[in-house]
Amino acid sequence: MRDRALIYSGLAVFLGLVTFPAWHNLSTHVTAKGPDLRLPAREKQCVAPLEYMRSSHMSLLIDWRERVVRAGGRDFTALDGKHYNMSLTPTCLEQCHGAKADFCDRCHNYAAVSPPCWNCHLDSKPVLRSAR
Amino acid sequence: MTISRKAFLRMSGLSCLAAAAQRAIGAITGTRWAMAIDVAKCLKQENCTKCIVACHQAHNVPSIPDRSHEVRWIWKDSLDHAFQEQLDEYYSLRAAPAMVLCNHCENPPCVRVCPTQATWKREDGIVAMDWHRCIGCRYCMAACPYGSRSFNWMDPRPYIHNPNPEFPTRTKGVVEKCTFCTERLVGPGGHPRPPACVEACSGKALVFGNLADPHSPIRELLAARRHIRRKPELGTGPNVFYIV
């Protein structure tokens, strides 16, 4: 048992490494709670049911993109019969979700995805702010 | 499932008839968007850049001072330069300005070469662009005989001073050009508006209309006045006409 010190220090290093994610999350205050989204104040219903939007908004947006760019249409009729102009910045952001930083970005950052939509489509808030 | 020879022939014949009928109806009721530019009227408005400003503002076209990185949808050239091979040196309007933009050709060479169909010819004649699909290969720029296309060599956003949130910007690595304002032609509630440049022109030098309609103002103008197109010998069939 002359290697006791070596074994215990090795075990301590091993345990430290194995539990590192837990320590790291504790020190940076990461919780299991999802992102805190700012929801629209007025509108209660999105263009499609909440569950569908949560899981498949990207498919819906790609479908809108194809219909606007390739087929040249702009009008979208939702399930409840309401009509919407298929447009990311003027409809999604300006009518409901305000700045993308409070809604889109919070969830995308949480899920660690960076969709390229915003390389071209403008965030309405900075634009409106600079115009004032 | 079996099918008799008679039924097969009948179905084939009917399909061919239906396809032909669809094409015939399309030719009668179709749309062919085109533009006519009255050079003399344009000359009267000295140093006017209203159409350029309106277009570039509406479509978030960056104003990059370095000419090798310049992006433009519509710009001013001299008639002499735009029509080198058609106008002789004694023509009186040689120095007049000629607004040049994408010609929305009948046989667009850019569409032929695009490997991703990011640019294509719509049924109404407009050579449209899908910036989502553009991979920045610049084949279309090499194919276009009019130099109507610009490439984004860098992120254009720092050079867009007053962005229009209604229209997206482009990103580094895509090609862009005039789209004949397809977004305005759809219009809210189905009311098409003329392109931004046509609306901004105070001298009424730009006329936009449907060539397929024999009673449209553009058809009447073209019937009454002498007009030329850029490089007609190439067979691209430009849909931008210059009234000279």
Interface residues (C-beta under 8 A of the other chain):
Chain A: R65 V69 R70 G72 G73 R74 N85 S87 L88 T89 P90 E94 P116 N119 C120 H121 L122 S124 V127 L128 S130 A131
Chain B: N60 R122 A128 D130 W131 H132 N162 P163 P165 E166 P168 T169 R170 T171 T182 V186 P188
